[in-house]
């Protein structure tokens, strides 16, 4: 089987570090900060590189993905609709049945303890193998 991408030979952690360096602006700094928080919260987290260049953090299943766009960094929690979010960090993809996302714009700081709580809850949900019914979005 022919490898279509030279990046397949590199470890995911290296590819993620390269992406952060390539961004070279506030988006790289933001993605690096969120990555650090994820790894502090779960030293056993698995870093993956999926879907043609998306950083992914997993523990018994995907916790979240980290994408960068022109105007934001987006962290998408695959089972976010089943997570409690008392600090209301989720501000995107609120209408879906499964995913919830956190869009971070230039100059914004994410509450570290609230973010770490979401990571821990996502890991617990993945480890339990259960998905709770999604909460209805408030109007």
Backbone torsions as a table, in degrees:
resi	resn	phi	psi	omega
1	UNK	NA	129.5	-176.9
2	UNK	-83.4	135.0	176.6
3	UNK	-81.4	127.9	-176.5
4	UNK	-91.5	-9.6	-175.0
5	UNK	-141.3	126.4	-179.5
6	UNK	-61.4	-24.2	-178.5
7	UNK	-65.8	-17.2	-179.5
8	UNK	-63.6	-19.2	-180.0
9	UNK	-85.7	-11.5	-177.6
10	UNK	-97.2	145.4	174.7
11	UNK	-64.0	148.5	-179.1
12	UNK	-57.4	-40.6	-178.9
13	UNK	-59.8	-36.6	178.1
14	UNK	-70.4	-40.2	178.4
15	UNK	-64.2	-39.1	177.8
16	UNK	-66.4	-43.4	177.1
17	UNK	-60.6	-40.6	178.1
18	UNK	-63.1	-42.4	179.3
19	UNK	-60.5	-45.3	179.8
20	UNK	-59.9	-44.7	179.8
21	UNK	-65.5	-40.0	-179.8
22	UNK	-62.8	-36.2	-179.5
23	UNK	-62.6	-45.5	171.7
24	UNK	59.6	17.7	179.4
25	UNK	-141.7	-159.4	-178.0
26	UNK	-58.4	-30.0	179.9
27	UNK	-66.7	-41.4	176.9
28	UNK	-64.0	-41.9	178.2
29	UNK	-63.1	-42.4	-179.4
30	UNK	-66.6	-45.2	178.9
31	UNK	-63.5	-39.3	178.2
32	UNK	-64.7	-40.3	179.1
33	UNK	-64.0	-46.1	-178.5
34	UNK	-66.5	-37.8	176.1
35	UNK	-60.7	-45.0	179.3
36	UNK	-59.7	-43.8	-180.0
37	UNK	-63.9	-40.4	177.8
38	UNK	-61.9	-46.3	-177.6
39	UNK	-70.5	-31.9	174.7
40	UNK	-66.6	-40.2	-177.9
41	UNK	-70.3	-39.1	-178.3
42	UNK	-135.7	91.7	179.4
43	UNK	-60.9	-17.5	179.5
44	UNK	-95.0	7.9	-179.3
45	UNK	-59.8	145.1	178.1
46	UNK	-103.7	125.5	176.4
47	UNK	-92.7	133.4	-179.9
48	UNK	-131.5	162.6	179.5
49	UNK	-127.9	107.3	-173.3
50	UNK	-127.7	171.0	171.7
51	UNK	49.1	53.9	175.8
52	UNK	57.4	40.0	171.9
53	UNK	113.4	36.4	177.4
54	UNK	-113.4	122.4	173.6
55	UNK	-65.4	136.4	-178.7
56	UNK	-134.9	137.4	175.5
57	UNK	-116.2	128.5	-174.6
58	UNK	-131.1	152.1	169.9
59	UNK	-158.6	106.5	-173.9
60	UNK	57.9	30.4	-176.7
61	UNK	131.6	169.1	-177.8
62	UNK	-70.2	129.6	173.2
63	UNK	-85.0	-60.0	-179.8
64	UNK	-159.3	164.3	174.1
65	UNK	-111.1	160.0	178.2
66	UNK	-129.5	110.1	-177.6
67	UNK	-116.6	151.1	177.6
68	UNK	-120.8	135.4	177.9
69	UNK	-124.2	175.7	-177.9
70	UNK	-57.5	-38.7	-173.5
71	UNK	-114.3	2.6	-176.7
72	UNK	-162.5	165.7	167.1
73	UNK	-112.9	130.9	-176.4
74	UNK	-116.9	124.9	173.2
75	UNK	-109.2	114.1	-177.4
76	UNK	-105.9	121.4	177.6
77	UNK	-92.9	118.7	-174.2
78	UNK	-61.3	-34.4	178.9
79	UNK	-113.9	30.8	-174.8
80	UNK	-59.2	-31.0	-180.0
81	UNK	-66.0	-18.7	-180.0
82	UNK	-96.0	1.3	-178.2
83	UNK	-98.1	144.9	171.3
84	UNK	-73.6	142.7	179.2
85	UNK	-139.7	65.9	-175.4
86	UNK	-61.9	-27.6	179.6
87	UNK	-85.1	-2.8	179.6
88	UNK	54.7	48.9	175.9
89	UNK	-72.1	-35.1	-179.6
90	UNK	-66.3	126.0	-179.0
91	UNK	-134.4	13.8	-178.2
92	UNK	-150.9	155.9	-179.8
93	UNK	57.6	39.3	-174.6
94	UNK	-79.9	-13.7	-176.5
95	UNK	-94.9	-7.9	-177.7
96	UNK	-75.6	165.9	-179.5
97	UNK	-85.2	-17.4	-175.5
98	UNK	-128.6	-53.6	-172.2
99	UNK	-84.9	153.1	168.4
100	UNK	-140.4	150.3	-177.6
101	UNK	-132.8	158.3	176.1
102	UNK	-119.7	111.7	176.2
103	UNK	-94.2	127.3	179.8
104	UNK	-113.5	122.1	-179.4
105	UNK	-103.7	162.9	-177.7
106	UNK	-52.8	132.1	177.7
107	UNK	87.5	-8.1	-179.9
108	UNK	-86.1	143.8	174.6
109	UNK	-116.6	136.2	178.6
110	UNK	-95.6	136.3	177.5
111	UNK	-61.0	113.2	-175.2
112	UNK	-60.1	-47.2	-176.1
113	UNK	-67.8	-37.4	177.9
114	UNK	-67.1	-39.5	178.8
115	UNK	-65.8	-43.8	178.7
116	UNK	-62.6	-36.0	177.2
117	UNK	-63.5	-39.6	176.8
118	UNK	-63.4	-41.8	179.0
119	UNK	-60.8	-47.9	-179.7
120	UNK	-62.2	-39.6	179.3
121	UNK	-67.6	-39.2	177.9
122	UNK	-63.8	-39.8	178.1
123	UNK	-64.9	-45.1	179.4
124	UNK	-60.9	-41.2	178.3
125	UNK	-64.8	-44.9	177.3
126	UNK	-59.9	-43.6	-177.1
127	UNK	-69.0	-28.6	-179.8
128	UNK	-77.2	-23.2	-178.4
129	UNK	76.3	5.9	-178.1
130	UNK	-111.2	149.3	173.8
131	UNK	-122.9	123.0	177.5
132	UNK	-75.6	158.0	177.0
133	UNK	-62.1	139.2	-179.0
134	UNK	-64.2	146.2	176.3
135	UNK	-80.3	145.6	178.6
136	UNK	-75.3	137.4	178.1
137	UNK	-68.1	139.3	177.4
138	UNK	-80.9	140.4	-179.3
139	UNK	-78.7	NA	NA
